[in-house]
Amino acid sequence: MPVTSVTTDPEALTFTMVAEFAATPERLWSALTDPRQLERWWGPPGYPANFGRFDLQPGGLVDYAMTGPRGEVFRGRWEVLGVEAPHTLEVLDSFVGDDGEVAADMPTSRAVWRVEGGPQGARLTSTTYFPSVEALEQMTAMGMVEGSTQAADQLDVVLQDLREYAAGKGTRVELLDDTHVRITRLIDGPRELVWRAHHEPELLRQWMLGPDGWTMPVADTGDTYRFEWEPAPGVQGERFGFEGETLYSEPPQREVSTERMIGMPGEGTVNDLSLYEEDGVTLLTLLITYPDKETRDMILATGMADGMEASYARLESLVLA
């Protein structure tokens, strides 16, 4: 993880985060000041950002919105105070309501990002200044530390060529905390087709099969879905399936849905699927939210990641080829 330290100082009314990256300071600066690159990492997992107005000069305004897993929108605005490329960016960061006005019940903070050389190539130091102890405590209670850290930890993939970052590395599983798991896989094919392969029954039945020897007799898709698998004759195992509903959909780049095993009691998971295409390949990211750590560990212990890798490999070799 690139974040090396986080410090909250109630006396100085500051929150400071330091992260190291294997990139040049100029490359890191571009990821901080290009809206399309910012959209890939600014929001923490499950809350990706979209930037609209982007006037990055002293006195200019920058508008952004983060969309949560159920379609809830959190809006923000920067008032740019200073820009010294490629080293320093200083803004006033405010919450904004649906009416476009700065939210009076939320604190406005001053944020300063400094980019410089570091042991790995580049260092990002982010310092946020708050108007009061109450404002600092309010933002800390809202998950500022965790959200900022998780957002910065997504920068690695932005700074590298996508093929260099993920090609040949298979399905990767990251434990973000007790209830969140991030799964990534580079798919050798365009995003539109990867999206179709996740939503068209005739394509799903070709690849979403896990280990060899299983079939998918039920692949019902839509606002609600139901998938069932069964073993071929001679293959060990019992028929099982999952069902759920779509919470948010933004084709062909993001879909959030619930998932629960058919016939099993208890709470299921929330699955946040996002697809990003670069140079003809697609980075698939699946953020899974579990109800608790015990459920997370139980499901990971079933060999889920191995089954997903077998499916993704089949997707590339049978569907996309």
C-alpha positions, 0 to 999 in steps of 0.5 A: 500500500502506498500510504506510509503515514496518517496523522491527526493533530487536534492542536494544529487542527490538521489531518496529514497523509503521506504516500510514496509512489514508484513514479516521477513527480510529474507523473504523480502531478498529472494524476492529481490535476487531470479530471479523468485520472482523478475520477479513477482514484479520488473517491474511496472504494464504493464511492467513485467520483465524477468531475464536472467544472474543472477550472484549475487556476487561482480563483477557479472552481472545481465541482465533483460528485461521488456516487455511493453503492445505492446511487446516493450522491455526495457533492463537493467543490474546490475553490482553487487558492494556488497552483504551482505545477508540478509541486503544490495545489491548494484549495478550499474544499466544501460540501455542496447540496443538491441546489449547488450551494455550499452546505452550511451545516458541513465544514469547509477545509483548506487542503494542500497537496505537495508533490516531491521526489521520494525514495520510490520516485515521488511522494504525495503529502496531503495536509487538510486544515480545519476551522475548529476541533469540532470540524476535525472531529466531525470529519474523523467520525465520518470516516475521513481517515479511512476514506482518504487512505483507501482512495490514495491506495488506488493511485498505483493502478492509475500511475502505471500502464494498465497492462504493466500493472495487471497483465498476467497477474490473474485474479487478485484479492485484497482485504481492505478491512474486516468487511470489504474485499477488492478483487481485480482482474485484467480482461483482454477485451473491450469494456462493452463486450465484458459488460455484455458477457456479464448480462446476456444469458447466452454469454454467461452460460459460456464462462461463469462456470467456476471449475471445469465440469459445471454447467449453468442451467439458470441464468436469469438477468435483469433488475433481479437475477438468479443464477444456478449451477450444477455438476456434470455427471461424475463431477462431485458437488451439489446444485447451488445458486445465487440471487439478488437485485440491482441497486445501481447501474451505469452501463457499461462501467458500473453496477451494484447489486445484492447477492445471497445464496439461494436457500441460505439464511442470513444477510448476503453481500453487496457487490460493486462491479466497475469496468475501466478500459485502456488500450483495448483491455479492461480492468475489472474491479469487484468490491464486495461488502460482507455483513461481518468478518466471519462471513468474509473469511468463510466465503474466501476459504471456499476457494472463491478466488480460484473459481473466479480465475477459472471463469475469467480465463474462460471468458477471455478464451471462449467469449472474447476470443 
